[in-house]
């Protein structure tokens, strides 16, 4: 599936420099960035963040259930 990515001039310059330094295409750089982002933002991390934010709300009820 094809996709258009709109970057401002500064972002395009950074991407171009990275591509030149690494000897890869801008396309390759962006695909790798997508994969790295997906790896670093896994479902487990998302669940941990949700639990960290929501568990305190139910702390008292959970404490009582544990008695």
C-alpha positions as CSV (number, residue, x, y, z in Angstrom):
1,X,0.0,0.0,0.0
2,X,1.4,3.4,-0.9
3,X,1.3,6.3,1.4
4,X,2.3,10.0,1.3
5,X,4.3,11.4,4.2
6,X,4.3,15.2,4.5
7,X,7.4,16.6,6.3
8,X,8.3,20.2,6.8
9,X,11.6,21.4,5.4
10,X,13.6,20.8,8.6
11,X,12.3,17.3,9.0
12,X,13.1,16.5,5.3
13,X,16.6,17.9,5.8
14,X,17.1,15.7,8.9
15,X,15.8,12.6,7.0
16,X,18.0,13.4,4.0
17,X,21.1,13.7,6.2
18,X,20.4,10.5,8.0
19,X,19.8,8.7,4.6
20,X,23.1,10.1,3.3
21,X,25.1,9.2,6.4
22,X,23.7,5.7,6.6
23,X,23.8,5.1,2.8
24,X,20.1,4.2,2.7
25,X,17.1,5.7,1.1
26,X,14.7,8.0,3.0
27,X,12.1,5.3,2.5
28,X,14.3,2.7,4.3
29,X,15.0,5.1,7.1
30,X,11.3,5.8,7.7
31,X,10.3,2.1,7.5
32,X,13.0,1.3,10.1
33,X,11.7,4.1,12.3
34,X,8.2,2.7,12.1
35,X,9.4,-0.8,13.1
36,X,11.4,0.6,16.0
37,X,8.5,2.7,17.2
38,X,6.2,-0.4,17.1
39,X,8.8,-2.4,19.0
40,X,9.1,0.3,21.7
41,X,5.4,0.8,22.1
42,X,4.2,-2.7,22.6
43,X,0.8,-3.7,24.0
44,X,2.5,-4.7,27.3
45,X,3.8,-1.2,27.8
46,X,0.4,0.3,26.9
47,X,-1.2,-2.0,29.4
48,X,1.3,-1.0,32.1
49,X,0.6,2.6,31.5
50,X,-3.2,2.1,31.7
51,X,-2.8,0.1,34.9
52,X,-0.5,2.7,36.4
53,X,-3.0,5.4,35.7
54,X,-6.2,3.5,36.6
55,X,-5.3,1.2,39.5
56,X,-5.0,4.0,42.0
57,X,-8.7,4.7,41.4
58,X,-9.6,1.2,42.5
59,X,-7.0,0.8,45.2
60,X,-9.5,0.9,48.1
61,X,-11.9,-1.6,46.5
62,X,-9.0,-4.0,45.7
63,X,-7.7,-3.7,49.3
64,X,-11.2,-4.6,50.6
65,X,-11.5,-7.5,48.2
66,X,-8.1,-8.8,49.5
67,X,-9.3,-8.9,53.1
